[in-house]
Amino acid sequence: MDFIGHENTKNRMKIAVASAKQRNTSIPHILLSGTAGCGKTTVAKWLTKLGNYTYLPASPSELKTKRAVYSLLEKLNIEGYNDRGDRIGIIKPTILFFDEIHQLPVIGQEILGLAMERFILDANIPNKVIWLPYFTIVGATTNDGILTKPFRDRFNMKFIFKPYSDTDMQRIIKFHALRNKLMITNNAVINIAKRSRGIPRIMINYLNTIRDLMLAKNLSIVHNTLVNLAFEMLGVDDTGLTNVEIKLLKTLFNAKAAIGLDNLSIMVNESNKTISQTIEPFLIRRGLIIRTGKGRLITEKGIKYLEDRGHLHDDTINSKKCIDISYQRG
């Protein structure tokens, strides 16, 4: 098993695994931060197979008590140890994977922080501690700034995941098409890649929709015409903007002034959270809107984007043929 891109990340992890194998210990704790859907979970599973480790996924939001944390740590692999915790053979460390690790309660961060550094638990009994087998926490997060500093500092290896390049996205599309036995033209691959924002999770959702359309039309190959039809149905334009994003841009254009988040939420019929955490960041990164003290404003680039693609003169937003894409956090 391998994954495409992130070559420096893979190389550093391979070095860490090779070193840990020589020393019969676990690799350093790892924090994977950045854009949702860019492969953080995939990397954790790849790392597990690379080192032949035990994989233990956990939900951070459930660790609200000491008992919950202790119950989780009781599941760590103790292969290769005696009853005192001495290594008497080749150990098989556990990869303890937390998705959205920033949701871990403070009490969980405090207990795990000690365990990560010293591989012990405080038994609250004088002169007695509980030993733990070696393990590695791999935490995935879209907001590592929420973590307490002492806990965050326990992660000796940190990697930031950003959207993939179009070239890597094309490679990923071809990989998934091959794995799903889909014949696809090169132009179709390029078309899907440029609309997927550099995020594999979005691309996979698109590819599944395109596959379903292909089968519904009794076709045997994914070609560019089919891809264009699928994106027209989905309400996604040629650079990947969705109906609701275009609607937001048009709302700001028509307002001719800054709009506060509450009013914008009502005008585009989306929740404040969806706008501020999911829709808005992408438009800001694209330079199409900005935040000001008085609210959100469309930029000159945003206006030009609407004009160049005819969005100011079409009725795409209200077309019943289009299917809005639901936003999911990942």
Number of C-alpha atoms within 10 A of each C-alpha: 8 12 13 13 16 16 10 10 15 17 11 11 20 15 12 16 21 14 14 16 16 8 11 17 19 22 25 21 20 22 23 25 22 18 18 23 21 20 24 24 19 14 20 24 20 16 21 20 14 15 20 14 19 17 19 18 18 14 14 20 15 13 21 15 14 14 10 12 18 15 12 16 19 11 11 20 21 19 14 16 17 11 8 9 14 11 17 10 11 13 19 23 26 25 29 22 23 23 22 20 25 22 20 19 17 16 14 21 24 14 18 22 18 16 21 21 13 12 15 17 18 14 11 9 7 7 7 10 12 13 17 20 24 24 25 20 22 25 26 27 24 20 14 19 11 13 18 14 10 12 18 19 14 19 20 11 17 17 15 15 20 16 18 21 14 18 13 17 25 22 16 21 21 18 15 17 19 12 9 11 9 17 14 18 14 13 14 18 22 17 20 26 28 18 21 24 20 22 21 22 16 17 23 17 12 20 22 14 16 21 24 13 17 19 12 9 10 9 12 12 14 23 19 18 10 18 23 18 13 21 22 16 16 18 23 24 17 15 13 17 17 22 21 20 19 23 19 24 26 19 17 22 19 11 12 10 13 18 20 15 18 13 12 20 18 11 14 17 13 15 13 16 12 15 21 13 11 15 19 20 14 16 19 15 10 12 14 20 23 18 15 11 7 11 15 19 22 26 17 13 13 23 18 12 16 18 12 10 12 12 18 18 9 10 10 19 19 10 12 10 12 17 16 15 12 8 10 10 9 13
